[in-house]
């Protein structure tokens, strides 16, 4: 298990830097270190399901914690945006969302725990007239009808079989979440999309929230599928 000194850990991990010298480090995976939490920290410090690191590691090693319906037995496994955390013993489900502080976990109902929202980062044509879609969490899907899918679109996946349940276009009127930058965690409907015309410009999106309008880089925006992917506090 990899560790690092606490003073070097990302601020959004939200744990004390002074109580101990070392902390578990996230291992290489689908989410960048600055945008994720190690599974051990999720269990001990965020969900408070363990009193110490030893108890948290034991639960993880025993496969008692699922991420996207799979037991993850590495304490440093990176948990990031839209991942689904499941604790079968307690029948609790949590979705990882972007927040002002970085990432946060929101409790969701059992019926929402079987699917996951993913953003299309890239696509390329492959043999047989098929298209490979690269998603934000490291997944690669092979689908038909490549013209229907675009970079920035969202897919709702069934975690059991990896099938696409729903395809949501990146377009005006869609509900969106800002996932990076100083406005991270804000949400609203897309009011305008400006695609850059030359290298000196930036593609931007204007989002109309409940209280204000926010203009942010296009890459900082993720389409969300309504209340099911906002989480619900309990």
ZIURSUL-V902019 format. One line per field, one symbol per residue. ss: DSSP state (2 for helix, 1 for strand, 0 for the rest). A space follows every 50 residues. Layout:
ss=???
This chain:
ss=00111222002220000000011100000000222111222222220000 00222222222000011001100000011100011110000111111110 01111110022200111111111111222111111000011110022200 00011111000001111100000011110000000011111111000000 0001111100001111122211100222200000
